[in-house]
Amino acid sequence: MIVLYHCLSARSFRPLWQLEEMGLPYQLRMLPFPPRVLAKYFLDENPLGTVPFLIDGETRMSESAAMCEYLAVRHGPTPLHVTPDEADFGAYLNYLHFGEATLTFPQTLVLRYSRFEPAGRRQPQVVEDYSRWFLARLRTLERRLASTDFLAAGRFTAADISVGYALLLATHLGLDTGFTPAVTAYWQRLQQRDGYQRALGVQTQAAIEQGVPTTAAPDTLPS
């Protein structure tokens, strides 16, 4: 049985969404935010104290985009994966990692210096600079999404889950007001997917059942 440790709306939403899209059985273990402070027992499983953390037999993983690729390959076949013999294999891998390395990273700095640091350590200039940085990189998707519904291989894939989470995080930060038209339409398509809607419902229900506050903020640490 796959076990996924998760905080509400954290990067662990990526593998949760993928698990729902693939219809795989799993256990969802909700943690209060930040788990390294409020759930110290979790450090025995993951010394980083971050989510996501995925267990599958002897496999232990802490990187959300890698989990999406792992689930697609190990527990496939699935149309969420683009194989090396497909023309868009390179684009698929690029956008799978673009969602985390290019689009999520700057938002963690916005979160940290606008919400999570004590008042005296908050940095409005950092928030402004990295908000602009994120939106500038996001706009590079406009041309591609203007001519296709999804990022690779003409279908919804794990790359869309990776980028989609970055858009979800942006909505929490109010950065969605800077989305370009094609990105806005793309984000609306992603939110209409049954797998996305199920993942939203599952995380909320699991949090209630496991006694975890449903207003928890996403973790800012690399995961």
CYANA upper distance limits for C-alpha pairs under 8 A (distance plus 0.5 A):
  1 MET  CA     25 PRO  CA      7.25
  1 MET  CA     26 TYR  CA      6.19
  1 MET  CA     27 GLN  CA      7.61
  1 MET  CA     56 ASP  CA      7.03
  1 MET  CA     57 GLY  CA      7.90
  2 ILE  CA     25 PRO  CA      7.47
  2 ILE  CA     26 TYR  CA      5.17
  2 ILE  CA     27 GLN  CA      6.73
  2 ILE  CA     54 LEU  CA      7.66
  2 ILE  CA     55 ILE  CA      6.27
  2 ILE  CA     56 ASP  CA      5.23
  2 ILE  CA     57 GLY  CA      7.94
  3 VAL  CA     26 TYR  CA      6.17
  3 VAL  CA     27 GLN  CA      5.24
  3 VAL  CA     28 LEU  CA      6.58
  3 VAL  CA     29 ARG  CA      7.75
  3 VAL  CA     54 LEU  CA      6.19
  3 VAL  CA     55 ILE  CA      5.57
  3 VAL  CA     56 ASP  CA      7.06
  4 LEU  CA     12 SER  CA      8.35
  4 LEU  CA     16 LEU  CA      8.05
  4 LEU  CA     26 TYR  CA      7.78
  4 LEU  CA     27 GLN  CA      6.74
  4 LEU  CA     28 LEU  CA      5.59
  4 LEU  CA     29 ARG  CA      6.58
  4 LEU  CA     52 PRO  CA      7.44
  4 LEU  CA     53 PHE  CA      6.39
  4 LEU  CA     54 LEU  CA      5.14
  4 LEU  CA     55 ILE  CA      7.06
  5 TYR  CA     12 SER  CA      7.89
  5 TYR  CA     28 LEU  CA      6.62
  5 TYR  CA     29 ARG  CA      5.27
  5 TYR  CA     30 MET  CA      6.42
  5 TYR  CA     31 LEU  CA      7.43
  5 TYR  CA     51 VAL  CA      6.79
  5 TYR  CA     52 PRO  CA      6.18
  5 TYR  CA     53 PHE  CA      5.68
  5 TYR  CA     54 LEU  CA      6.92
  6 HIS  CA     10 ALA  CA      7.54
  6 HIS  CA     12 SER  CA      5.87
  6 HIS  CA     13 PHE  CA      7.81
  6 HIS  CA     28 LEU  CA      7.50
  6 HIS  CA     29 ARG  CA      6.64
  6 HIS  CA     30 MET  CA      5.50
  6 HIS  CA     31 LEU  CA      6.49
  6 HIS  CA     51 VAL  CA      6.29
  6 HIS  CA     52 PRO  CA      6.13
  6 HIS  CA     53 PHE  CA      7.88
  7 CYS  CA     12 SER  CA      7.45
  7 CYS  CA     30 MET  CA      6.27
  7 CYS  CA     31 LEU  CA      5.80
  7 CYS  CA     32 PRO  CA      6.87
  7 CYS  CA     33 PHE  CA      6.95
  7 CYS  CA     51 VAL  CA      7.31
  7 CYS  CA     52 PRO  CA      8.33
  7 CYS  CA    216 ALA  CA      7.71
  7 CYS  CA    217 ALA  CA      8.36
  7 CYS  CA    218 PRO  CA      7.22
  7 CYS  CA    219 ASP  CA      8.05
  8 LEU  CA     13 PHE  CA      8.11
  8 LEU  CA     30 MET  CA      8.26
  8 LEU  CA    203 GLN  CA      7.05
  8 LEU  CA    204 THR  CA      8.05
  8 LEU  CA    207 ALA  CA      8.38
  8 LEU  CA    214 THR  CA      7.50
  8 LEU  CA    215 THR  CA      8.21
  8 LEU  CA    216 ALA  CA      6.40
  8 LEU  CA    217 ALA  CA      7.21
  8 LEU  CA    218 PRO  CA      6.91
  9 SER  CA     13 PHE  CA      6.42
  9 SER  CA    169 LEU  CA      7.99
  9 SER  CA    216 ALA  CA      8.48
  9 SER  CA    217 ALA  CA      7.43
  9 SER  CA    218 PRO  CA      5.87
 10 ALA  CA     51 VAL  CA      7.68
 10 ALA  CA     52 PRO  CA      8.11
 10 ALA  CA    217 ALA  CA      7.89
 10 ALA  CA    218 PRO  CA      4.66
 10 ALA  CA    219 ASP  CA      6.16
 11 ARG  CA     51 VAL  CA      7.46
 11 ARG  CA     52 PRO  CA      6.81
 11 ARG  CA     64 SER  CA      6.68
 11 ARG  CA    165 TYR  CA      7.68
 11 ARG  CA    218 PRO  CA      7.87
 11 ARG  CA    219 ASP  CA      8.11
 11 ARG  CA    223 SER  CA      7.31
 12 SER  CA     16 LEU  CA      6.84
 12 SER  CA     51 VAL  CA      6.43
 12 SER  CA     52 PRO  CA      4.76
 12 SER  CA     53 PHE  CA      8.06
 12 SER  CA     64 SER  CA      6.63
 13 PHE  CA     17 TRP  CA      6.36
 13 PHE  CA    165 TYR  CA      7.60
 13 PHE  CA    199 ALA  CA      8.06
 14 ARG  CA     18 GLN  CA      6.79
 14 ARG  CA     64 SER  CA      6.71
 14 ARG  CA     65 ALA  CA      7.75
 14 ARG  CA     68 CYS  CA      7.55
 14 ARG  CA    161 ILE  CA      6.57
 14 ARG  CA    162 SER  CA      6.74
 14 ARG  CA    165 TYR  CA      6.75
 15 PRO  CA     19 LEU  CA      6.47
 15 PRO  CA     64 SER  CA      6.86
 15 PRO  CA     65 ALA  CA      8.30
 15 PRO  CA     67 MET  CA      6.59
 15 PRO  CA     68 CYS  CA      6.07
 16 LEU  CA     20 GLU  CA      6.85
 16 LEU  CA    199 ALA  CA      6.70
 17 TRP  CA     21 GLU  CA      6.69
 17 TRP  CA    161 ILE  CA      7.73
 17 TRP  CA    195 GLY  CA      6.63
 17 TRP  CA    196 TYR  CA      6.24
 17 TRP  CA    198 ARG  CA      8.38
 17 TRP  CA    199 ALA  CA      5.78
 18 GLN  CA     22 MET  CA      6.59
 18 GLN  CA     68 CYS  CA      6.97
 18 GLN  CA     71 LEU  CA      8.28
 18 GLN  CA    158 ALA  CA      7.66
 18 GLN  CA    161 ILE  CA      7.65
 18 GLN  CA    195 GLY  CA      8.10
 19 LEU  CA     23 GLY  CA      6.44
 19 LEU  CA     24 LEU  CA      5.96
 19 LEU  CA     25 PRO  CA      8.18
 19 LEU  CA     26 TYR  CA      8.15
 19 LEU  CA     71 LEU  CA      8.25
 20 GLU  CA     24 LEU  CA      7.20
 20 GLU  CA    195 GLY  CA      5.69
 20 GLU  CA    196 TYR  CA      8.12
 20 GLU  CA    198 ARG  CA      7.28
 20 GLU  CA    199 ALA  CA      6.82
 21 GLU  CA    194 ASP  CA      8.31
 21 GLU  CA    195 GLY  CA      5.20
 21 GLU  CA    196 TYR  CA      8.16
 22 MET  CA     78 THR  CA      7.79
 28 LEU  CA    206 ALA  CA      7.73
 29 ARG  CA    206 ALA  CA      8.21
 30 MET  CA    203 GLN  CA      8.29
 30 MET  CA    206 ALA  CA      7.25
 30 MET  CA    207 ALA  CA      6.39
 30 MET  CA    210 GLN  CA      7.34
 30 MET  CA    212 VAL  CA      7.27
 31 LEU  CA     35 PRO  CA      6.40
 31 LEU  CA     39 ALA  CA      7.33
 31 LEU  CA    212 VAL  CA      7.06
 32 PRO  CA     38 LEU  CA      6.69
 32 PRO  CA     39 ALA  CA      7.29
 32 PRO  CA    212 VAL  CA      6.16
 32 PRO  CA    213 PRO  CA      7.30
 32 PRO  CA    216 ALA  CA      7.30
 33 PHE  CA     37 VAL  CA      8.29
 33 PHE  CA     38 LEU  CA      7.20
 33 PHE  CA    216 ALA  CA      6.25
 33 PHE  CA    217 ALA  CA      7.04
 33 PHE  CA    218 PRO  CA      7.86
 33 PHE  CA    219 ASP  CA      7.39
 34 PRO  CA     38 LEU  CA      6.52
 34 PRO  CA     39 ALA  CA      8.25
 34 PRO  CA     50 THR  CA      8.49
 34 PRO  CA    219 ASP  CA      6.96
 35 PRO  CA     39 ALA  CA      5.18
 35 PRO  CA     40 LYS  CA      7.19
 35 PRO  CA     42 PHE  CA      7.56
 35 PRO  CA     49 GLY  CA      6.61
 35 PRO  CA     50 THR  CA      7.26
 35 PRO  CA     51 VAL  CA      8.50
 36 ARG  CA     40 LYS  CA      5.99
 36 ARG  CA     42 PHE  CA      7.66
 36 ARG  CA     43 LEU  CA      7.21
 36 ARG  CA     48 LEU  CA      8.14
 36 ARG  CA     49 GLY  CA      4.92
 36 ARG  CA     50 THR  CA      7.26
 39 ALA  CA     43 LEU  CA      8.34
 40 LYS  CA     44 ASP  CA      8.38
 40 LYS  CA     49 GLY  CA      8.29
 41 TYR  CA     45 GLU  CA      8.23
 42 PHE  CA     46 ASN  CA      6.68
 42 PHE  CA     47 PRO  CA      8.27
 42 PHE  CA     49 GLY  CA      6.99
 43 LEU  CA     47 PRO  CA      5.02
 43 LEU  CA     48 LEU  CA      7.28
 43 LEU  CA     49 GLY  CA      5.76
 46 ASN  CA     50 THR  CA      7.71
 46 ASN  CA     53 PHE  CA      7.61
 50 THR  CA     62 SER  CA      8.14
 50 THR  CA    219 ASP  CA      7.85
 50 THR  CA    221 LEU  CA      7.11
 50 THR  CA    222 PRO  CA      7.95
 50 THR  CA    223 SER  CA      6.72
 51 VAL  CA     62 SER  CA      7.27
 51 VAL  CA    219 ASP  CA      7.86
 51 VAL  CA    223 SER  CA      6.41
 52 PRO  CA     61 MET  CA      8.46
 52 PRO  CA     62 SER  CA      6.07
 52 PRO  CA     63 GLU  CA      7.32
 52 PRO  CA     64 SER  CA      6.76
 52 PRO  CA    223 SER  CA      6.60
 53 PHE  CA     60 ARG  CA      7.67
 53 PHE  CA     61 MET  CA      6.16
 53 PHE  CA     62 SER  CA      5.17
 53 PHE  CA     63 GLU  CA      8.10
 54 LEU  CA     59 THR  CA      8.32
 54 LEU  CA     60 ARG  CA      6.26
 54 LEU  CA     61 MET  CA      5.63
 54 LEU  CA     62 SER  CA      7.02
 54 LEU  CA     67 MET  CA      8.07
 55 ILE  CA     59 THR  CA      6.14
 55 ILE  CA     60 ARG  CA      5.37
 55 ILE  CA     61 MET  CA      7.19
 56 ASP  CA     60 ARG  CA      7.24
 61 MET  CA     66 ALA  CA      8.44
 61 MET  CA     67 MET  CA      7.37
 62 SER  CA     67 MET  CA      8.29
 62 SER  CA    223 SER  CA      6.17
 63 GLU  CA     67 MET  CA      6.72
 63 GLU  CA    223 SER  CA      5.41
 64 SER  CA     68 CYS  CA      7.09
 64 SER  CA    223 SER  CA      6.70
 65 ALA  CA     69 GLU  CA      7.11
 65 ALA  CA     96 LEU  CA      6.96
 65 ALA  CA     97 HIS  CA      6.95
 65 ALA  CA    100 GLU  CA      7.35
 65 ALA  CA    162 SER  CA      6.72
 66 ALA  CA     70 TYR  CA      6.51
 67 MET  CA     71 LEU  CA      6.49
 68 CYS  CA     72 ALA  CA      6.76
 68 CYS  CA    158 ALA  CA      6.57
 68 CYS  CA    162 SER  CA      8.45
 69 GLU  CA     73 VAL  CA      6.71
 69 GLU  CA     81 HIS  CA      7.76
 69 GLU  CA    158 ALA  CA      7.49
 70 TYR  CA     74 ARG  CA      6.17
 70 TYR  CA     75 HIS  CA      8.27
 71 LEU  CA     75 HIS  CA      5.81
 71 LEU  CA     76 GLY  CA      7.62
 72 ALA  CA     76 GLY  CA      5.57
 72 ALA  CA     77 PRO  CA      7.27
 72 ALA  CA     78 THR  CA      6.68
 72 ALA  CA     80 LEU  CA      6.98
 72 ALA  CA     81 HIS  CA      6.12
 72 ALA  CA    158 ALA  CA      8.31
 73 VAL  CA     77 PRO  CA      7.17
 73 VAL  CA     78 THR  CA      8.46
 73 VAL  CA     81 HIS  CA      7.58
 77 PRO  CA     81 HIS  CA      8.15
 79 PRO  CA    155 ARG  CA      8.31
 79 PRO  CA    156 PHE  CA      8.16
 79 PRO  CA    157 THR  CA      7.13
 80 LEU  CA    156 PHE  CA      6.84
 80 LEU  CA    157 THR  CA      4.32
 80 LEU  CA    158 ALA  CA      5.69
 81 HIS  CA    157 THR  CA      6.43
 81 HIS  CA    158 ALA  CA      6.87
 82 VAL  CA     86 GLU  CA      7.06
 82 VAL  CA     88 ASP  CA      7.70
 82 VAL  CA     89 PHE  CA      6.04
 82 VAL  CA     92 TYR  CA      7.01
 82 VAL  CA    152 ALA  CA      8.44
 82 VAL  CA    153 ALA  CA      7.55
 82 VAL  CA    157 THR  CA      7.93
 83 THR  CA     89 PHE  CA      6.49
 84 PRO  CA     89 PHE  CA      5.85
 84 PRO  CA     90 GLY  CA      8.50
 85 ASP  CA     89 PHE  CA      7.72
 86 GLU  CA    153 ALA  CA      8.04
 87 ALA  CA    153 ALA  CA      7.90
 88 ASP  CA     92 TYR  CA      6.48
 88 ASP  CA    152 ALA  CA      6.27
 88 ASP  CA    153 ALA  CA      5.84
 89 PHE  CA     93 LEU  CA      6.91
 89 PHE  CA    152 ALA  CA      8.28
 89 PHE  CA    153 ALA  CA      8.27
 90 GLY  CA     94 ASN  CA      6.60
 91 ALA  CA     95 TYR  CA      6.62
 91 ALA  CA    151 LEU  CA      8.23
 91 ALA  CA    152 ALA  CA      6.61
 92 TYR  CA     96 LEU  CA      6.51
 92 TYR  CA    151 LEU  CA      7.71
 92 TYR  CA    152 ALA  CA      5.80
 92 TYR  CA    153 ALA  CA      8.10
 92 TYR  CA    157 THR  CA      8.42
 92 TYR  CA    159 ALA  CA      6.38
 93 LEU  CA     97 HIS  CA      6.89
 93 LEU  CA    159 ALA  CA      7.66
 94 ASN  CA     98 PHE  CA      6.36
 95 TYR  CA     99 GLY  CA      6.56
 95 TYR  CA    151 LEU  CA      7.71
 95 TYR  CA    159 ALA  CA      5.83
 95 TYR  CA    160 ASP  CA      8.17
 95 TYR  CA    162 SER  CA      8.11
 95 TYR  CA    163 VAL  CA      7.59
 96 LEU  CA    100 GLU  CA      8.03
 96 LEU  CA    158 ALA  CA      7.06
 96 LEU  CA    159 ALA  CA      4.47
 96 LEU  CA    160 ASP  CA      7.77
 96 LEU  CA    161 ILE  CA      8.43
 96 LEU  CA    162 SER  CA      6.03
 96 LEU  CA    163 VAL  CA      7.52
 97 HIS  CA    101 ALA  CA      6.39
 97 HIS  CA    102 THR  CA      8.21
 97 HIS  CA    159 ALA  CA      8.17
 97 HIS  CA    162 SER  CA      7.83
 98 PHE  CA    102 THR  CA      5.52
 98 PHE  CA    103 LEU  CA      6.93
 98 PHE  CA    162 SER  CA      8.40
 98 PHE  CA    163 VAL  CA      7.65
 99 GLY  CA    103 LEU  CA      5.61
 99 GLY  CA    104 THR  CA      6.79
 99 GLY  CA    159 ALA  CA      7.99
 99 GLY  CA    162 SER  CA      5.43
 99 GLY  CA    163 VAL  CA      4.54
 99 GLY  CA    164 GLY  CA      8.05
 99 GLY  CA    165 TYR  CA      8.06
 99 GLY  CA    166 ALA  CA      6.58
100 GLU  CA    104 THR  CA      5.31
100 GLU  CA    105 PHE  CA      6.88
100 GLU  CA    162 SER  CA      7.15
100 GLU  CA    163 VAL  CA      7.76
100 GLU  CA    166 ALA  CA      7.68
101 ALA  CA    105 PHE  CA      6.23
102 THR  CA    106 PRO  CA      7.74
102 THR  CA    134 PHE  CA      8.10
102 THR  CA    137 ARG  CA      7.67
103 LEU  CA    107 GLN  CA      7.62
103 LEU  CA    134 PHE  CA      6.38
103 LEU  CA    137 ARG  CA      7.57
103 LEU  CA    138 LEU  CA      7.38
103 LEU  CA    163 VAL  CA      7.93
103 LEU  CA    166 ALA  CA      6.43
104 THR  CA    108 THR  CA      7.04
104 THR  CA    166 ALA  CA      5.79
104 THR  CA    169 LEU  CA      8.27
105 PHE  CA    109 LEU  CA      7.57
106 PRO  CA    110 VAL  CA      7.10
106 PRO  CA    130 TYR  CA      5.94
106 PRO  CA    131 SER  CA      7.67
106 PRO  CA    133 TRP  CA      7.54
106 PRO  CA    134 PHE  CA      6.47
107 GLN  CA    111 LEU  CA      6.66
107 GLN  CA    130 TYR  CA      7.43
107 GLN  CA    131 SER  CA      7.42
107 GLN  CA    134 PHE  CA      7.47
107 GLN  CA    169 LEU  CA      8.17
107 GLN  CA    170 ALA  CA      7.84
108 THR  CA    112 ARG  CA      6.57
108 THR  CA    220 THR  CA      5.55
108 THR  CA    221 LEU  CA      7.99
109 LEU  CA    113 TYR  CA      6.56
109 LEU  CA    126 VAL  CA      7.94
109 LEU  CA    127 VAL  CA      7.45
109 LEU  CA    130 TYR  CA      7.47
109 LEU  CA    220 THR  CA      8.12
110 VAL  CA    114 SER  CA      6.31
110 VAL  CA    126 VAL  CA      7.52
110 VAL  CA    127 VAL  CA      5.12
110 VAL  CA    128 GLU  CA      8.29
110 VAL  CA    130 TYR  CA      6.84
110 VAL  CA    131 SER  CA      7.13
111 LEU  CA    115 ARG  CA      6.04
111 LEU  CA    116 PHE  CA      7.00
111 LEU  CA    127 VAL  CA      8.36
111 LEU  CA    173 LEU  CA      8.06
111 LEU  CA    220 THR  CA      7.43
112 ARG  CA    116 PHE  CA      5.27
112 ARG  CA    117 GLU  CA      6.36
112 ARG  CA    122 ARG  CA      8.41
112 ARG  CA    220 THR  CA      7.11
113 TYR  CA    117 GLU  CA      6.23
113 TYR  CA    121 ARG  CA      7.85
113 TYR  CA    122 ARG  CA      5.19
113 TYR  CA    123 GLN  CA      5.77
113 TYR  CA    124 PRO  CA      7.60
113 TYR  CA    126 VAL  CA      7.45
113 TYR  CA    127 VAL  CA      6.74
114 SER  CA    122 ARG  CA      6.38
114 SER  CA    123 GLN  CA      7.35
114 SER  CA    124 PRO  CA      7.34
114 SER  CA    127 VAL  CA      6.83
115 ARG  CA    122 ARG  CA      8.18
117 GLU  CA    121 ARG  CA      6.25
117 GLU  CA    122 ARG  CA      6.17
118 PRO  CA    122 ARG  CA      6.97
123 GLN  CA    127 VAL  CA      6.92
124 PRO  CA    128 GLU  CA      6.67
125 GLN  CA    129 ASP  CA      6.50
126 VAL  CA    130 TYR  CA      6.53
127 VAL  CA    131 SER  CA      6.47
128 GLU  CA    132 ARG  CA      6.76
129 ASP  CA    133 TRP  CA      6.65
130 TYR  CA    134 PHE  CA      6.51
131 SER  CA    135 LEU  CA      6.83
131 SER  CA    175 LEU  CA      7.79
132 ARG  CA    136 ALA  CA      6.54
133 TRP  CA    137 ARG  CA      6.90
134 PHE  CA    138 LEU  CA      6.57
135 LEU  CA    139 ARG  CA      6.64
135 LEU  CA    175 LEU  CA      8.34
135 LEU  CA    178 GLY  CA      7.17
135 LEU  CA    179 PHE  CA      7.85
136 ALA  CA    140 THR  CA      7.69
137 ARG  CA    141 LEU  CA      8.42
138 LEU  CA    142 GLU  CA      8.25
138 LEU  CA    179 PHE  CA      8.30
139 ARG  CA    179 PHE  CA      8.08
139 ARG  CA    180 THR  CA      7.17
139 ARG  CA    183 VAL  CA      8.42
140 THR  CA    144 ARG  CA      8.49
141 LEU  CA    145 LEU  CA      6.53
141 LEU  CA    183 VAL  CA      7.58
142 GLU  CA    146 ALA  CA      6.44
142 GLU  CA    180 THR  CA      7.19
142 GLU  CA    181 PRO  CA      8.16
142 GLU  CA    182 ALA  CA      6.09
142 GLU  CA    183 VAL  CA      6.62
143 ARG  CA    147 SER  CA      7.58
143 ARG  CA    182 ALA  CA      8.47
144 ARG  CA    148 THR  CA      6.99
144 ARG  CA    151 LEU  CA      7.73
145 LEU  CA    149 ASP  CA      6.62
145 LEU  CA    150 PHE  CA      7.24
145 LEU  CA    151 LEU  CA      7.47
145 LEU  CA    182 ALA  CA      6.15
145 LEU  CA    183 VAL  CA      7.23
145 LEU  CA    186 TYR  CA      7.60
146 ALA  CA    182 ALA  CA      5.86
148 THR  CA    154 GLY  CA      7.43
149 ASP  CA    154 GLY  CA      7.71
149 ASP  CA    155 ARG  CA      7.99
149 ASP  CA    186 TYR  CA      7.17
150 PHE  CA    154 GLY  CA      6.61
150 PHE  CA    155 ARG  CA      6.24
150 PHE  CA    156 PHE  CA      6.19
150 PHE  CA    157 THR  CA      8.36
150 PHE  CA    160 ASP  CA      7.28
150 PHE  CA    186 TYR  CA      7.97
151 LEU  CA    155 ARG  CA      8.12
151 LEU  CA    156 PHE  CA      8.01
151 LEU  CA    157 THR  CA      8.37
151 LEU  CA    159 ALA  CA      7.41
151 LEU  CA    160 ASP  CA      6.87
152 ALA  CA    156 PHE  CA      8.02
152 ALA  CA    157 THR  CA      7.64
152 ALA  CA    159 ALA  CA      7.93
156 PHE  CA    160 ASP  CA      6.73
157 THR  CA    161 ILE  CA      7.37
158 ALA  CA    162 SER  CA      6.75
159 ALA  CA    163 VAL  CA      6.78
160 ASP  CA    164 GLY  CA      6.01
160 ASP  CA    190 LEU  CA      8.48
161 ILE  CA    165 TYR  CA      6.63
162 SER  CA    166 ALA  CA      7.40
163 VAL  CA    167 LEU  CA      7.04
164 GLY  CA    168 LEU  CA      6.76
164 GLY  CA    187 TRP  CA      7.41
164 GLY  CA    190 LEU  CA      7.46
165 TYR  CA    169 LEU  CA      6.70
166 ALA  CA    170 ALA  CA      6.68
167 LEU  CA    171 THR  CA      6.83
167 LEU  CA    176 ASP  CA      7.90
167 LEU  CA    187 TRP  CA      7.51
168 LEU  CA    172 HIS  CA      7.18
169 LEU  CA    173 LEU  CA      7.02
170 ALA  CA    174 GLY  CA      6.61
170 ALA  CA    175 LEU  CA      5.46
170 ALA  CA    176 ASP  CA      6.22
171 THR  CA    175 LEU  CA      6.34
171 THR  CA    176 ASP  CA      5.60
175 LEU  CA    179 PHE  CA      7.96
176 ASP  CA    184 THR  CA      8.45
179 PHE  CA    183 VAL  CA      6.37
179 PHE  CA    184 THR  CA      6.20
180 THR  CA    184 THR  CA      6.55
181 PRO  CA    185 ALA  CA      6.76
182 ALA  CA    186 TYR  CA      6.57
183 VAL  CA    187 TRP  CA      6.57
184 THR  CA    188 GLN  CA      6.80
185 ALA  CA    189 ARG  CA      6.83
186 TYR  CA    190 LEU  CA      6.83
187 TRP  CA    191 GLN  CA      6.79
188 GLN  CA    192 GLN  CA      7.01
189 ARG  CA    193 ARG  CA      7.49
190 LEU  CA    196 TYR  CA      7.74
191 GLN  CA    196 TYR  CA      6.60
191 GLN  CA    197 GLN  CA      7.44
192 GLN  CA    196 TYR  CA      7.74
192 GLN  CA    197 GLN  CA      7.64
193 ARG  CA    197 GLN  CA      6.90
194 ASP  CA    198 ARG  CA      6.50
195 GLY  CA    199 ALA  CA      6.63
196 TYR  CA    200 LEU  CA      6.86
197 GLN  CA    201 GLY  CA      6.83
198 ARG  CA    202 VAL  CA      6.45
199 ALA  CA    203 GLN  CA      6.66
200 LEU  CA    204 THR  CA      6.99
201 GLY  CA    205 GLN  CA      6.61
202 VAL  CA    206 ALA  CA      6.41
203 GLN  CA    207 ALA  CA      6.55
204 THR  CA    208 ILE  CA      6.82
204 THR  CA    214 THR  CA      7.00
205 GLN  CA    209 GLU  CA      6.69
206 ALA  CA    210 GLN  CA      6.44
207 ALA  CA    211 GLY  CA      6.41
207 ALA  CA    212 VAL  CA      5.25
207 ALA  CA    213 PRO  CA      7.12
207 ALA  CA    214 THR  CA      6.74
208 ILE  CA    212 VAL  CA      6.60
208 ILE  CA    213 PRO  CA      7.76
208 ILE  CA    214 THR  CA      7.58
